Amino acid sequence: MSVTSSHRREESFIPAASPLTAISTAVIGPEFTAVTGNVIATTTERTYALAIALVPEVAITGNVVRGRVLLPTRSFPPPLDTWLPLNTING
C-alpha cells in the first residue's frame, strides 16, 4: 500500500489591473478548486475584487479582500450559508 500526499501553498497579493477592469480576480469553470490565503484588492468601486462562478466544488477560506465579491452560495444554515464568515471582506 502506498500513500501519496501533496501540499501546495500559494500566497499572493493581487491588485486590480486598471480602472477599466470589471473583475480583478476570477475563477470560472473548473470542476473543483480551493481559493485560500490570498490578499486581493481593487481600487475602483465598480470593479469586483473577486468573482467565483460555475465551480461545483469549491472552498473559499482565509482570504483578505478589499472590494466587492461575487461568490457562490453555500447549502448550510446561517451564518455559514455564505463564505463571508470564513474570509475578511471589506467592500
Secondary structure in CASP SS format (residue, H / E / C, confidence):
PFRMAT SS
TARGET T0000
AUTHOR 0000-0000-0000
METHOD secondary structure of the structure
MODEL  1
M C 1.00
S C 1.00
V C 1.00
T C 1.00
S C 1.00
S C 1.00
H C 1.00
R C 1.00
R C 1.00
E C 1.00
E C 1.00
S E 1.00
F E 1.00
I E 1.00
P E 1.00
A C 1.00
A C 1.00
S C 1.00
P C 1.00
L C 1.00
T C 1.00
A C 1.00
I E 1.00
S E 1.00
T E 1.00
A E 1.00
V E 1.00
I E 1.00
G C 1.00
P C 1.00
E C 1.00
F E 1.00
T E 1.00
A E 1.00
V E 1.00
T E 1.00
G C 1.00
N E 1.00
V E 1.00
I E 1.00
A E 1.00
T C 1.00
T C 1.00
T C 1.00
E C 1.00
R C 1.00
T C 1.00
Y E 1.00
A E 1.00
L E 1.00
A E 1.00
I E 1.00
A E 1.00
L C 1.00
V C 1.00
P C 1.00
E E 1.00
V E 1.00
A E 1.00
I E 1.00
T E 1.00
G C 1.00
N C 1.00
V E 1.00
V E 1.00
R E 1.00
G C 1.00
R E 1.00
V E 1.00
L E 1.00
L C 1.00
P C 1.00
T C 1.00
R C 1.00
S C 1.00
F C 1.00
P C 1.00
P C 1.00
P C 1.00
L C 1.00
D C 1.00
T C 1.00
W C 1.00
L H 1.00
P H 1.00
L H 1.00
N C 1.00
T E 1.00
I E 1.00
N E 1.00
G C 1.00
END
